[in-house]
């Protein structure tokens, strides 16, 4: 019986010693085997019974048990082999080239990790065949134009295995020189420890997502896929199709275990993102233990239940990997694709393969032996054969033909659709009006007392007109956060939704929402905001951090119900530490506007900022407007982070700083204090970036008697004031005005605190 790796129904092993099968299974690192006649792997959906994985020895044992006369499998009802376009000889040559490339990619990874004495060796060795097929056969890309808008995207969700993607980018012809591959994990290299989306620190072409925090990458891929669907719906026409690419992600057990991936998987299936292909590196090993120590669910069954199309394959069989990915690409059935690639972690290094030791650099002492064992030249580091170089030159030539054909289509589309072309160009180039000009395009708000979340709803309508590629979504709170774009339509599949809709419904999935928004930003075609109650931002905090370090200026957060003023819902819903918790994230601008005009400035800042994301903190309760200051002066001042909201009428002897709903208290108290100046500081971060001259004009160093007020923890305000009226405890359930009064957030208490100052 000729055998290759594949899934086999459990009941063919009737009569086989379970102990023998289990022992053999463990010895062979639990690899899945394939029967030769199933040359074209079946989707997992075709198997109605649970499957187990057995090695060749297990099959032999079953045969000799005397109770098995043959092997049976359930035929596929969906999978059809793709027609061969090349002769058998040429196909054989290609498979040989892919196998050689996989071997040499393993060598690059081993040499770089050994040189750094740091890094993860398991995934680059275990998934080499997957990388070879992706970059050598199945992905459409052009290394000479790494930001081509219709390229396929690859996200290494298991970012700890970063030498995987660096090796393949180098081999595929991206501008990632071998010297940079050798410089893995070193200062100022293009090959940092985890993949980093191009930013001011690293500019590595071909990296589509900053990954490392497990589960985020696979969720970013969902955002990339959603953005591609949206781009196709907005820009494709009947005559010209300019967006039709796929999103690929490679994830490990850690990504699958993290809850964020479950949230994102549900969203992807529900919105029918069939342009998404996730490859699951199922090596059954985690960092501490074998995966079975903490994981017992049937992952394939779980993704079937979500609504994905699933496959269960041997991740080391090049032909099967290629045919499966090709089939997944061709299946436009409304289901995202999940390919379980059964692999051996650290494959090729006998001392560590199949064990959790392969997770780190434990294999470094065995690198030379492992390289020799897999057939690499002895003593030669970072070896790449001319055959592999030639093969990838051929891949580039083939892809370039597709790229050139697309360019012709794009040119025709651009000529036929000048307005859409201008919109797309603005989106790709991040062209918006400067903030100073955009605030002038929005009419005066002329509001009475109102919550800034209500003001935000008015402003978002204007932003949507001024920035056509701006979209927004909510974690099931549109009715409260008020960030719905009127007449923008709803994104997704079914009901009243379409992929051109500007309003995204994420469900109660804040963590996934944050990562999906980052995916939109990585895709580079839309600006996106997402909303929830401020107190729940901790659910997506990890994604805010990544957005900030990746400098994703296309992302902003609309966070409402900003303080103890929430009232009756009690301390679980009353944020006190949360605003300060966001302010300490580097490169995240946090705006807490005090009225409608400051809200205009805050939202304009969020769509015009170039360096990173913005968090917009809006109130639930009504706030009086500071109509004593011209509306445009308030906008201009807020764009600078802080400004004088009320000038002193006498000699300056006191500065009162406040933000958000506490600014009216400061203004009320200052009316009776001729020497008092009120400074509204909606954004500390922006104020800190102003010139020394401007900062001195707002907060003159000659006046050291300063007090600050905010309905939140007091710590950060001591940078600006010697006394702070804050809330350094949790709140309680009562009407909002009562909670505010009891915890000192009133003009009367502020006046008392000022009177106590020497």
Wavefront OBJ file of the C-alpha trace (Angstrom):
o trace
v 0.000 0.000 0.000
v 1.444 3.338 -1.064
v 0.784 5.946 1.583
v 1.054 9.725 1.798
v 0.037 12.011 4.639
v -3.726 12.626 5.139
v -6.747 12.318 7.451
v -8.222 8.838 7.908
v -11.556 7.916 9.435
v -11.220 6.408 12.904
v -13.301 3.350 12.159
v -10.758 1.904 9.698
v -8.640 1.042 12.733
v -11.209 -1.260 14.290
v -9.353 -4.035 16.039
v -6.027 -2.233 16.163
v -4.476 -2.018 19.610
v -5.275 1.452 20.901
v -2.112 1.458 22.987
v 0.023 0.551 19.965
v -1.638 3.152 17.792
v -1.274 5.810 20.459
v 2.368 4.992 21.064
v 3.189 5.038 17.366
v 1.169 8.212 16.976
v 3.190 10.000 19.645
v 6.474 8.720 18.256
v 5.657 10.133 14.817
v 4.776 13.540 16.287
v 1.103 13.014 15.625
v 1.345 13.723 11.907
v -1.688 13.242 9.755
v -1.339 10.710 6.925
v -2.761 10.616 3.447
v -3.743 7.679 1.349
v -2.338 7.939 -2.160
v -5.636 7.678 -3.959
v -6.781 10.842 -2.168
v -4.196 12.811 -4.120
v -6.529 15.804 -3.983
v -7.240 16.476 -0.329
v -10.884 16.650 0.704
v -12.393 19.519 2.676
v -12.917 18.538 6.268
v -16.615 19.183 5.788
v -16.806 15.989 3.736
v -15.814 13.888 6.729
v -18.819 13.236 8.875
v -17.007 11.330 11.603
v -14.259 12.428 13.915
v -10.763 11.789 12.596
v -7.562 10.643 14.211
v -4.000 10.981 13.019
v -1.830 7.909 12.499
v 1.643 7.349 11.147
v 2.670 4.867 8.498
v 3.561 2.424 11.265
v 0.083 2.740 12.727
v -1.452 1.827 9.379
v 0.842 -1.192 9.096
v -0.129 -2.227 12.619
v -3.777 -1.941 11.695
v -3.276 -4.094 8.615
v -1.536 -6.825 10.603
v -4.258 -6.833 13.257
v -6.248 -9.066 10.914
v -9.474 -7.139 11.213
v -8.889 -4.576 8.478
v -9.114 -5.657 4.885
v -8.862 -2.235 3.306
v -9.235 1.478 3.710
v -12.338 3.519 3.051
v -12.828 7.235 2.884
v -15.763 9.520 2.473
v -15.748 11.070 -1.028
v -15.708 14.837 -1.333
v -18.842 16.643 -2.262
v -17.136 19.958 -2.887
v -13.473 19.653 -3.802
v -12.526 19.399 -7.468
v -8.881 19.206 -8.580
v -7.685 22.162 -10.591
v -6.737 21.499 -14.211
v -3.015 21.256 -14.826
v -1.676 23.967 -17.105
v 1.815 22.504 -17.430
v 3.221 19.206 -18.509
v 3.893 16.574 -15.890
v 7.621 17.117 -16.304
v 7.331 20.857 -15.727
v 5.082 20.271 -12.724
v 7.627 17.854 -11.304
v 10.351 20.443 -11.794
v 8.255 23.025 -9.982
v 7.651 20.693 -7.041
v 11.366 19.966 -6.872
v 12.088 23.702 -6.888
v 9.541 24.308 -4.136
v 11.083 21.526 -2.068
v 14.555 22.996 -2.531
v 13.323 26.461 -1.599
v 11.703 25.058 1.550
v 14.969 23.386 2.512
v 16.959 26.566 1.965
v 14.432 28.709 3.830
v 14.943 26.385 6.785
v 18.665 26.988 6.493
v 18.258 30.773 6.443
v 16.130 30.635 9.570
v 18.544 28.365 11.420
v 21.594 30.474 10.548
v 19.967 33.788 11.481
v 18.622 32.534 14.802
v 21.965 30.909 15.608
v 23.795 34.153 14.811
v 21.461 36.148 17.043
v 21.356 33.459 19.759
v 17.730 34.533 19.948
v 14.504 33.790 18.181
v 11.950 31.074 17.454
v 13.147 28.217 15.280
v 10.116 25.942 15.421
v 7.693 27.630 13.025
v 10.132 28.535 10.215
v 11.271 24.913 10.116
v 7.822 23.426 10.612
v 6.007 25.548 8.033
v 8.637 25.778 5.304
v 6.470 23.923 2.781
v 3.575 26.285 3.461
v 5.819 29.283 2.813
v 7.227 27.722 -0.334
v 3.771 27.198 -1.804
v 2.532 30.648 -0.835
v 5.429 32.656 -2.196
v 6.415 30.238 -4.950
v 3.023 29.351 -6.355
v -0.185 30.694 -4.875
v 0.193 34.348 -3.882
v -0.003 37.242 -6.318
v 2.559 39.948 -5.519
v 5.206 42.107 -7.150
v 8.371 42.655 -5.074
v 9.209 45.679 -7.234
v 5.959 47.324 -6.105
v 5.396 46.020 -2.564
v 2.501 48.427 -1.912
v 0.525 47.511 -5.046
v -3.075 47.892 -3.948
v -4.309 44.619 -5.457
v -1.562 42.365 -4.108
v -2.411 39.362 -2.001
v -1.600 40.002 1.651
v 0.149 37.609 4.003
v -0.059 38.024 7.788
v 2.184 35.981 10.068
v -0.142 35.871 13.044
v 2.333 33.679 14.922
v 4.772 36.570 14.857
v 7.321 34.860 17.095
v 8.257 32.815 14.021
v 9.372 35.980 12.224
v 12.337 34.350 10.454
v 9.710 32.501 8.431
v 8.496 35.640 6.713
v 11.939 37.256 6.481
v 13.351 34.184 4.751
v 10.523 34.074 2.232
v 10.535 37.803 1.531
v 14.245 37.573 0.776
v 13.861 34.540 -1.469
v 10.832 36.013 -3.231
v 12.830 39.044 -4.330
v 11.672 41.782 -1.970
v 14.141 44.511 -1.088
v 15.305 42.632 1.980
v 19.013 41.984 1.365
v 20.750 38.900 2.696
v 22.796 41.141 4.994
v 19.558 42.170 6.690
v 18.534 38.535 7.050
v 21.886 37.938 8.726
v 21.245 40.956 10.956
v 18.177 39.338 12.547
v 17.037 40.958 15.801
v 19.841 43.536 15.770
v 19.587 47.278 16.332
v 18.238 49.201 13.335
v 17.919 46.038 11.238
v 15.064 45.385 8.824
v 14.459 42.086 10.610
v 13.198 42.876 14.128
v 12.259 40.163 16.597
v 8.598 40.263 15.587
v 7.271 41.527 12.249
v 6.590 45.266 12.262
v 4.426 47.049 9.726
v 6.506 49.753 8.007
v 6.855 52.721 10.346
v 9.445 55.238 11.526
v 11.469 52.476 13.229
v 11.387 49.787 10.538
v 10.534 49.803 6.856
v 10.582 46.157 5.837
v 8.760 45.674 2.513
v 6.225 42.855 2.448
v 5.304 43.013 6.128
v 1.552 43.538 6.150
v 0.847 43.610 9.889
v 2.623 44.130 13.203
v 2.252 40.812 14.997
v 3.497 39.095 18.113
v 0.605 39.396 20.580
v -1.028 36.090 19.711
v -4.442 36.123 18.073
v -4.152 39.697 16.851
v -2.673 38.810 13.466
v -5.437 36.404 12.486
v -7.912 39.091 13.578
v -6.038 41.755 11.586
v -6.442 39.445 8.586
v -10.207 39.559 9.093
v -9.992 43.359 8.916
v -7.867 43.181 5.783
v -10.424 40.844 4.200
v -13.322 43.110 5.165
v -11.489 46.105 3.751
v -10.864 44.256 0.483
v -14.567 43.408 0.218
v -15.401 47.044 0.859
v -12.866 48.250 -1.724
v -14.253 45.879 -4.344
v -17.795 47.084 -3.663
v -16.866 50.776 -3.712
v -14.420 50.852 -6.622
v -15.052 47.904 -8.962
v -17.391 48.525 -11.883
v -19.110 46.250 -14.353
v -16.437 47.047 -16.926
v -13.353 47.063 -14.700
v -12.462 44.911 -11.709
v -9.497 46.368 -9.865
v -9.841 44.656 -6.480
v -9.979 40.859 -6.331
v -7.141 39.726 -4.066
v -6.951 37.289 -1.161
v -5.813 37.612 2.425
v -3.653 34.831 3.867
v -2.740 34.327 7.506
v -0.594 31.739 9.255
v -1.573 31.116 12.850
v -0.513 28.696 15.569
v -2.130 27.070 18.569
v -1.545 30.203 20.644
v -3.457 32.336 18.147
v -6.320 29.854 18.090
v -6.476 29.679 21.889
v -6.594 33.450 22.393
v -10.201 34.592 22.615
v -9.759 37.440 20.144
v -9.395 34.957 17.281
v -12.747 33.420 18.158
v -14.444 36.819 18.125
v -12.891 37.682 14.776
v -13.678 34.263 13.287
v -17.355 34.715 14.127
v -17.405 38.130 12.464
v -15.622 36.802 9.361
v -18.060 33.935 8.886
v -21.130 36.040 9.605
v -20.111 38.645 7.031
v -19.115 35.929 4.521
v -15.503 36.974 4.004
v -14.632 34.208 1.551
v -11.506 36.071 0.420
v -9.818 35.106 3.701
v -7.633 31.992 3.964
v -6.213 31.064 7.366
v -3.581 28.361 7.654
v -3.370 26.792 11.083
v 0.077 25.476 11.982
v -1.209 22.501 13.969
v 2.014 21.155 15.442
v 0.365 20.234 18.756
v 3.056 21.996 20.769
v 2.852 25.118 22.937
v 5.600 26.865 24.857
v 5.252 25.110 28.213
v 3.880 21.729 27.213
v 2.467 19.662 24.401
v -0.789 21.322 23.337
v -2.880 18.430 24.660
v -1.962 19.559 28.170
v -4.202 22.617 27.793
v -6.224 21.982 24.643
v -8.686 19.230 23.861
v -11.322 20.736 21.588
v -11.727 19.776 17.962
v -10.588 23.000 16.303
v -11.891 21.949 12.903
v -15.335 21.275 14.363
v -15.259 24.676 16.037
v -14.511 26.494 12.783
v -17.126 24.437 10.975
v -19.609 25.602 13.591
v -18.602 29.227 13.021
v -19.418 28.785 9.339
v -15.957 28.433 7.817
v -14.975 26.019 5.067
v -12.346 23.782 6.620
v -9.572 21.486 5.390
v -7.342 19.068 7.317
v -4.042 18.350 5.557
v -0.434 17.323 5.930
v 1.442 20.608 6.007
v 4.624 18.991 4.720
v 3.162 17.574 1.492
v 3.853 20.253 -1.097
v 1.365 18.914 -3.655
v -1.431 18.702 -1.113
v -0.659 22.137 0.333
v -0.667 23.673 -3.136
v -3.863 21.983 -4.279
v -5.665 22.876 -1.060
v -4.729 26.551 -1.176
v -5.666 26.700 -4.869
v -9.039 25.169 -4.068
v -9.585 27.584 -1.190
v -8.853 30.526 -3.486
v -11.268 29.233 -6.108
v -14.110 28.664 -3.640
v -16.268 31.792 -3.674
v -19.012 30.294 -1.562
v -19.346 32.969 1.108
v -17.231 31.069 3.627
v -13.795 32.060 4.911
v -11.315 29.196 4.606
v -9.517 27.411 7.451
v -6.726 25.013 6.511
v -5.401 22.885 9.336
v -1.809 22.168 8.324
v -0.587 19.287 10.456
v 3.123 19.898 10.895
v 6.133 18.919 12.964
v 7.496 21.891 14.854
v 11.205 22.352 14.218
v 11.166 19.781 11.420
v 14.645 18.751 10.344
v 16.342 19.193 13.712
v 16.157 15.788 15.345
v 17.113 17.001 18.824
v 14.171 19.383 19.186
v 11.597 18.654 16.471
v 8.150 17.808 17.715
v 8.841 19.172 21.208
v 8.298 22.448 23.022
v 12.084 22.961 23.015
v 11.689 23.946 19.358
v 9.792 27.052 20.444
v 12.932 29.014 21.240
v 16.602 28.952 20.398
v 17.315 25.632 22.111
v 18.225 24.184 18.733
v 21.129 26.568 18.161
v 23.828 24.008 19.140
v 22.444 21.571 16.569
v 22.160 23.907 13.590
v 25.117 22.628 11.592
v 24.098 19.001 12.062
v 20.488 19.773 11.095
v 21.551 21.636 7.959
v 23.668 18.682 6.883
v 20.820 16.273 7.598
v 18.420 18.133 5.302
v 20.989 18.345 2.521
v 22.465 21.825 2.778
v 26.159 22.328 1.958
v 28.352 21.666 4.953
v 29.948 24.718 6.511
v 28.166 27.252 4.303
v 25.921 29.707 6.108
v 22.844 31.430 4.661
v 23.045 29.238 1.582
v 20.700 29.934 -1.328
v 21.255 27.968 -4.529
v 21.253 29.542 -7.962
v 18.404 27.170 -8.804
v 16.258 28.793 -6.133
v 17.230 32.258 -7.289
v 16.309 31.307 -10.843
v 13.030 29.754 -9.745
v 11.882 32.897 -7.958
v 12.949 35.045 -10.889
v 10.525 32.947 -12.891
v 7.821 33.486 -10.274
v 8.436 37.219 -10.466
v 8.201 37.170 -14.258
v 4.933 35.277 -14.131
v 3.478 37.582 -11.490
v 4.703 40.622 -13.420
v 2.557 39.598 -16.378
v -0.514 39.570 -14.123
v 0.592 42.864 -12.605
v 1.030 44.506 -16.017
v -2.385 43.260 -17.149
v -3.887 44.738 -13.996
v -2.174 48.062 -14.664
v -3.852 48.205 -18.062
v -7.234 47.512 -16.469
v -6.527 50.114 -13.801
v -5.616 52.748 -16.382
v -8.859 52.127 -18.258
v -10.848 52.227 -15.002
v -9.173 55.459 -13.969
v -10.032 57.123 -17.272
v -13.648 55.950 -17.101
v -14.140 56.860 -13.423
v -12.244 60.087 -12.633
v -14.141 60.868 -9.417
v -13.665 57.381 -8.005
v -10.037 57.507 -9.103
v -9.530 60.754 -7.178
v -11.151 59.225 -4.098
v -8.956 56.139 -4.323
v -5.818 58.185 -4.837
v -6.649 60.313 -1.798
v -7.235 57.170 0.251
v -3.992 55.464 -0.798
v -1.939 58.654 -0.445
v -3.659 59.643 2.808
v -4.651 62.987 1.346
v -7.015 65.045 3.480
v -7.446 68.730 4.053
v -5.051 69.993 6.727
v -6.751 70.153 10.110
v -6.559 73.959 10.149
v -8.509 74.054 6.877
v -10.919 71.232 7.649
v -12.276 72.899 10.791
v -13.252 75.852 8.614
v -15.325 73.595 6.350
v -17.613 72.571 9.228
v -20.348 75.096 10.149
v -20.556 76.512 13.663
v -22.321 74.007 15.887
v -24.539 76.602 17.631
v -25.495 74.015 20.224
v -27.097 74.453 23.571
v -26.043 72.288 26.474
v -25.494 68.820 25.067
v -23.425 65.701 25.584
v -20.271 65.566 23.514
v -21.401 62.173 22.184
v -24.348 64.052 20.638
v -21.990 66.695 19.286
v -19.875 63.872 17.895
v -22.842 62.511 15.975
v -23.269 65.859 14.255
v -19.576 66.152 13.455
v -19.202 62.621 12.078
v -21.705 63.471 9.344
v -19.464 66.339 8.245
v -16.323 64.218 8.476
v -17.913 61.581 6.253
v -18.494 64.193 3.558
v -15.016 65.694 3.814
v -13.257 62.315 3.954
v -15.230 59.944 1.675
v -13.067 56.943 2.629
v -13.936 57.345 6.323
v -16.017 54.539 7.849
v -17.113 53.769 11.388
v -18.365 50.891 13.471
v -19.540 49.956 16.923
v -19.466 47.040 19.327
v -23.274 46.868 19.479
v -23.608 50.399 20.870
v -24.484 52.677 17.947
v -27.574 53.888 19.783
v -25.500 55.052 22.744
v -22.190 56.080 21.237
v -23.899 57.955 18.401
v -21.247 57.353 15.737
v -23.625 56.137 13.025
v -23.022 57.726 9.607
v -26.405 58.735 8.228
v -27.116 57.491 4.698
v -23.815 55.606 4.774
v -25.366 52.157 4.583
v -24.400 49.126 6.648
v -21.440 46.883 5.879
v -21.654 43.132 5.443
v -23.749 40.315 4.035
v -27.486 39.757 4.314
v -30.297 41.842 5.790
v -29.956 45.489 4.662
v -26.167 45.261 4.434
v -23.765 45.551 1.529
v -19.993 45.554 1.324
v -20.104 49.233 0.345
v -21.720 50.197 3.660
v -19.888 52.708 5.842
v -21.287 51.485 9.180
v -19.851 48.291 10.634
v -21.672 46.223 13.244
v -18.990 44.317 15.169
v -21.309 42.726 17.687
v -20.249 42.556 21.330
v -16.646 41.917 20.338
v -14.499 44.882 21.408
v -11.184 43.007 21.242
v -11.819 41.783 17.710
v -13.156 45.213 16.748
v -9.817 46.779 17.663
v -7.831 44.231 15.657
v -10.193 44.386 12.676
v -9.844 48.173 12.666
v -6.072 47.745 12.633
v -6.544 45.408 9.680
v -8.422 48.135 7.828
v -5.529 50.486 8.517
v -2.938 47.954 7.330
v -4.927 47.522 4.119
v -4.472 51.223 3.474
v -7.730 52.156 1.731
v -10.053 53.400 4.479
v -9.915 55.431 7.660
v -11.936 53.779 10.398
v -13.276 54.536 13.855
v -14.863 52.145 16.301
v -16.959 52.839 19.351
v -17.817 51.419 22.731
v -18.278 52.694 26.261
v -15.008 54.103 27.603
v -14.965 51.663 30.504
v -14.846 48.767 28.020
v -11.809 50.047 26.128
v -9.726 47.714 28.275
v -11.191 44.869 26.230
v -9.362 46.250 23.186
v -6.445 47.960 24.910
v -3.916 45.495 23.480
v -4.962 46.465 19.962
v -4.773 50.183 20.817
v -1.189 49.633 21.905
v -0.288 47.918 18.640
v -2.036 50.652 16.637
v 0.053 53.237 18.459
v 3.403 51.485 18.005
v 2.574 50.655 14.367
v 1.670 54.346 13.842
v -1.761 53.552 12.408
v -3.142 57.032 11.878
v -6.132 55.615 9.996
v -7.575 54.322 13.284
v -9.531 56.247 15.903
v -11.643 55.257 18.887
v -14.946 56.823 19.920
v -15.324 56.141 23.636
v -18.402 57.521 25.340
v -19.888 57.596 28.845
v -16.610 59.037 30.019
v -16.785 59.347 33.814
v -18.650 58.841 37.066
v -21.284 61.020 35.410
v -22.632 57.765 33.947
v -24.448 57.534 37.249
v -27.000 54.813 37.843
v -25.099 52.016 36.081
v -22.641 52.122 38.955
v -18.874 51.605 39.310
v -18.663 48.780 36.758
v -19.612 51.332 34.105
v -18.027 54.473 35.570
v -14.460 54.886 34.300
v -12.111 56.677 36.673
v -8.662 55.313 35.764
v -9.365 54.702 32.094
v -8.573 58.051 30.481
v -5.224 58.236 32.252
v -4.613 54.626 31.301
v -4.942 55.597 27.650
v -2.840 58.722 28.035
v 0.189 56.703 29.107
v 0.233 54.718 25.837
v 2.981 56.313 23.722
v 1.845 57.799 20.406
v -1.865 57.629 21.257
v -3.492 61.055 21.275
v -6.346 61.205 23.794
v -8.912 63.976 23.315
v -11.542 64.749 25.942
v -13.384 67.781 24.548
v -15.309 70.204 26.735
v -18.020 71.272 24.305
v -19.306 70.925 20.745
v -16.640 73.126 19.143
v -13.801 71.290 20.849
v -15.454 68.093 19.610
v -15.145 69.389 16.050
v -11.422 69.904 16.554
v -10.982 66.498 18.195
v -12.678 64.614 15.377
v -10.879 66.604 12.698
v -7.596 65.799 14.418
v -8.469 62.102 14.387
v -8.770 62.000 10.586
v -5.905 64.368 9.733
v -3.200 63.173 12.124
v -0.326 61.405 10.307
v 1.686 59.822 13.116
v -0.726 57.491 14.917
v -4.209 56.808 16.314
v -6.521 59.045 18.339
v -8.929 58.238 21.171
v -11.991 60.473 21.427
v -13.509 60.602 24.915
v -17.132 61.791 24.904
v -19.610 62.436 27.706
v -22.993 60.901 28.332
v -24.289 63.928 30.269
v -24.950 67.385 28.867
v -22.203 70.022 29.025
v -22.650 73.792 28.750
v -21.010 75.528 25.792
v -18.262 78.105 26.375
v -19.880 80.699 24.161
v -17.786 83.516 25.654
v -15.017 82.343 23.308
v -15.511 82.464 19.533
v -16.299 79.041 18.062
v -13.332 79.092 15.691
v -10.963 80.139 18.483
v -12.098 77.133 20.501
v -11.474 74.845 17.534
v -8.045 76.308 16.851
v -7.107 76.143 20.512
v -8.259 72.565 20.869
v -6.175 71.568 17.829
v -3.143 72.664 19.880
v -4.116 70.446 22.795
v -4.727 73.286 25.263
v -5.640 76.952 25.143
v -6.838 79.784 27.304
v -10.576 79.304 27.695
v -10.915 82.403 29.920
v -8.409 85.186 30.298
v -7.740 86.694 33.709
v -9.218 90.172 34.142
v -6.563 91.285 36.637
v -3.012 90.318 37.470
v -2.514 86.610 36.889
v -2.237 84.767 40.197
v -3.992 81.440 39.542
v -4.324 78.976 36.678
v -7.199 76.515 36.686
v -6.720 73.600 34.294
v -9.616 71.355 33.347
v -10.818 69.062 30.626
v -14.113 67.681 29.387
v -17.150 68.117 31.589
v -15.091 69.839 34.305
v -14.278 72.910 32.191
v -17.656 74.556 32.929
v -16.914 74.218 36.667
v -13.597 75.987 36.179
v -15.256 78.752 34.163
v -17.937 79.240 36.801
v -15.411 79.588 39.624
v -13.110 81.902 37.649
v -15.894 84.461 37.182
v -15.413 85.508 40.808
v -11.600 85.447 40.676
v -10.168 88.367 38.648
v -6.661 86.944 38.671
v -7.721 83.458 37.555
v -7.021 82.032 34.110
v -8.866 78.952 32.865
v -6.999 76.591 30.568
v -8.957 73.938 28.738
v -6.677 70.986 27.989
v -8.555 68.481 25.832
v -5.345 66.665 24.773
v -2.164 66.541 26.849
v -0.225 64.752 24.111
v -0.872 67.377 21.446
v -0.104 70.203 23.873
v 3.249 68.625 24.688
v 4.177 68.742 20.987
v 3.630 72.499 20.730
v 6.494 74.956 20.691
v 7.976 76.098 23.983
v 6.761 79.601 23.175
v 3.163 78.471 22.806
v 3.251 76.350 25.955
v 4.669 79.284 27.885
v 1.915 81.555 26.566
v -0.750 79.201 27.867
v 0.941 78.136 31.108
v 3.403 80.908 32.011
v 6.106 79.624 34.325
v 5.788 82.791 36.389
v 2.465 81.542 37.751
v 3.113 78.549 39.972
v -0.228 78.559 41.758
v -2.123 76.042 39.670
v -4.978 73.633 40.247
v -6.359 70.995 37.897
v -9.761 69.302 37.831
v -10.907 66.112 36.108
v -13.451 63.435 36.995
v -10.796 60.723 37.002
v -7.602 59.699 38.757
v -5.389 62.631 39.555
v -1.845 61.373 38.945
v -0.991 62.725 35.496
v -2.198 66.245 36.274
v 0.587 66.893 38.770
v 2.853 67.567 35.791
v 0.927 70.809 35.309
v -0.522 71.669 38.710
v 0.441 71.578 42.382
v -3.064 70.580 43.446
v -5.560 68.306 41.705
v -9.260 67.817 42.266
v -9.830 64.322 40.947
v -11.512 60.997 41.645
v -9.043 58.493 43.064
v -11.597 55.863 43.962
v -14.368 53.893 42.260
v -17.823 55.413 42.048
v -21.226 54.084 43.088
v -24.712 53.622 41.711
v -26.849 56.764 41.887
v -28.033 59.483 39.507
v -25.035 61.048 37.809
v -25.369 64.501 39.391
v -25.414 62.946 42.844
v -22.316 60.859 42.146
v -20.535 63.931 40.806
v -21.472 66.000 43.884
v -20.543 63.312 46.391
v -17.125 62.822 44.774
v -16.327 66.515 44.541
v -16.923 67.227 40.884
v -18.721 70.551 41.375
v -17.858 74.225 41.062
v -18.505 74.645 44.773
v -15.933 72.031 45.746
v -13.417 73.460 43.284
v -13.842 76.895 44.866
v -13.309 75.385 48.313
v -10.128 73.641 47.195
v -8.806 76.864 45.654
v -9.528 78.749 48.864
v -7.435 76.218 50.787
v -4.367 76.878 48.628
v -1.709 79.146 50.052
l 1 2 3 4 5 6 7 8 9 10 11 12 13 14 15 16 17 18 19 20 21 22 23 24 25 26 27 28 29 30 31 32 33 34 35 36 37 38 39 40 41 42 43 44 45 46 47 48 49 50 51 52 53 54 55 56 57 58 59 60 61 62 63 64 65 66 67 68 69 70 71 72 73 74 75 76 77 78 79 80 81 82 83 84 85 86 87 88 89 90 91 92 93 94 95 96 97 98 99 100 101 102 103 104 105 106 107 108 109 110 111 112 113 114 115 116 117 118 119 120 121 122 123 124 125 126 127 128 129 130 131 132 133 134 135 136 137 138 139 140 141 142 143 144 145 146 147 148 149 150 151 152 153 154 155 156 157 158 159 160 161 162 163 164 165 166 167 168 169 170 171 172 173 174 175 176 177 178 179 180 181 182 183 184 185 186 187 188 189 190 191 192 193 194 195 196 197 198 199 200 201 202 203 204 205 206 207 208 209 210 211 212 213 214 215 216 217 218 219 220 221 222 223 224 225 226 227 228 229 230 231 232 233 234 235 236 237 238 239 240 241 242 243 244 245 246 247 248 249 250 251 252 253 254 255 256 257 258 259 260 261 262 263 264 265 266 267 268 269 270 271 272 273 274 275 276 277 278 279 280 281 282 283 284 285 286 287 288 289 290 291 292 293 294 295 296 297 298 299 300 301 302 303 304 305 306 307 308 309 310 311 312 313 314 315 316 317 318 319 320 321 322 323 324 325 326 327 328 329 330 331 332 333 334 335 336 337 338 339 340 341 342 343 344 345 346 347 348 349 350 351 352 353 354 355 356 357 358 359 360 361 362 363 364 365 366 367 368 369 370 371 372 373 374 375 376 377 378 379 380 381 382 383 384 385 386 387 388 389 390 391 392 393 394 395 396 397 398 399 400 401 402 403 404 405 406 407 408 409 410 411 412 413 414 415 416 417 418 419 420 421 422 423 424 425 426 427 428 429 430 431 432 433 434 435 436 437 438 439 440 441 442 443 444 445 446 447 448 449 450 451 452 453 454 455 456 457 458 459 460 461 462 463 464 465 466 467 468 469 470 471 472 473 474 475 476 477 478 479 480 481 482 483 484 485 486 487 488 489 490 491 492 493 494 495 496 497 498 499 500 501 502 503 504 505 506 507 508 509 510 511 512 513 514 515 516 517 518 519 520 521 522 523 524 525 526 527 528 529 530 531 532 533 534 535 536 537 538 539 540 541 542 543 544 545 546 547 548 549 550 551 552 553 554 555 556 557 558 559 560 561 562 563 564 565 566 567 568 569 570 571 572 573 574 575 576 577 578 579 580 581 582 583 584 585 586 587 588 589 590 591 592 593 594 595 596 597 598 599 600 601 602 603 604 605 606 607 608 609 610 611 612 613 614 615 616 617 618 619 620 621 622 623 624 625 626 627 628 629 630 631 632 633 634 635 636 637 638 639 640 641 642 643 644 645 646 647 648 649 650 651 652 653 654 655 656 657 658 659 660 661 662 663 664 665 666 667 668 669 670 671 672 673 674 675 676 677 678 679 680 681 682 683 684 685 686 687 688 689 690 691 692 693 694 695 696 697 698 699 700 701 702 703 704 705 706 707 708 709 710 711 712 713 714 715 716 717 718 719 720 721 722 723 724 725 726 727 728 729 730 731 732 733 734 735 736 737 738 739 740 741 742 743 744 745 746 747 748 749 750 751 752 753 754 755 756 757 758
